[in-house]
């Protein structure tokens, strides 16, 4: 079963419905014990870093999320769910995040229309099981004003250009994340969720699991 972390945001049901449509069992939860017991975890996100981190703290979910990651549970962060995996965000004057992946979240440069909204090209910089069946330079759907800047380039598996090249997908062991929204990206987005669910079921190559 895949746990979808419910910290009070509004778009979580679409992720649950997407997984159910694909034939995978998933449930929304704001209970730490159910997150730690799940076979896989998805953290979707919309809004601002402070709002998400505040919601996770209010529901007592920070430590269960970190414990699930430490156990090797396959974990996928989507959009803001990706951003809060990093050390700190520049949004709102600075927000300490989960510090799972070293690096900062930075605002897109001045002069660009923000949010960056719509379909854009994703270049696959590193082979990864998330990309199985996804052609390189596929167009996927984005809505964001900030982007992640990892300290270690080895964590980057996808890049996109919007005024500057920015990281649009990462992977570090059992932790994965996308800046784009798979649930809004048509059949290719469905395939990415399906690929993640299959990693949950079959295990991540080179990862001992939990």
C-alpha positions, 0 to 999 in steps of 0.5 A, a space after each residue: 500500500 502507498 500512503 499519500 501524506 495528508 497535511 491539509 492541502 487541497 489537491 491530494 485526492 487527485 493523486 489517490 485517484 490516479 493511483 487507483 485508476 492505475 490499479 494500485 492501492 493507495 490511501 490518504 493519511 495524516 497518521 504517522 504510524 500509517 506512513 511508517 507502515 506503508 510500502 511506499 510514500 508520496 508527498 504531493 505539494 502545492 502552495 508555499 514551503 512554510 505552509 507545507 512545513 507548518 502542516 507537517 509539524 501540526 500533524 506530527 508528520 515530520 519525524 514519521 516521514 524521516 523515519 520512513 525514509 531512513 527505513 528505505 521506504 520508496 518515497 516520492 515528493 511532487 512539486 512542493 513535496 520535492 522542494 521540502 525534501 531539501 535543506 532550506 527554501 529561500 521562500 518567505 525569507 527562509 524556511 527550514 525544510 526536511 534536509 533529506 537532500 542537501 541543497 537550497 530551494 531558490 526563486 526563479 530569476 527576476 524578469 521571468 514570468 512566475 509562476 512557470 506554468 504549463 508544459 515544458 521539456 524534461 531532459 533525462 540527465 541520468 537513467 532511472 526506473 522512474 523514466 521507464 517508458 518515458 521518452 527523453 525530452 518529454 513535455 510534462 506539466 509545471 506550476 512553480 515559482 521556485 526550483 531546487 538546487 542540489 549540492 550534489 549533481 549526482 542526485 539530478 535525474 532530470 533538467 528543464 529550461 525556463 530562463 535558466 536550466 533547473 533541476 526538474 527531477 531527483 533521485 537519491 537511493 529510495 528518495 525521488 522527486 519531481 518538480 512537475 506534476 505527474 497527475 497533470 501530465 497526461 499519459 506520461 504522468 500516469 506512467 511515472 506514477 505507475 513506475 513508482 508504484 512498481 518500484 514500491 512493489 518490486 524494490 529499488 535496484 541497489 536499495 535494501 528496502 525496509 
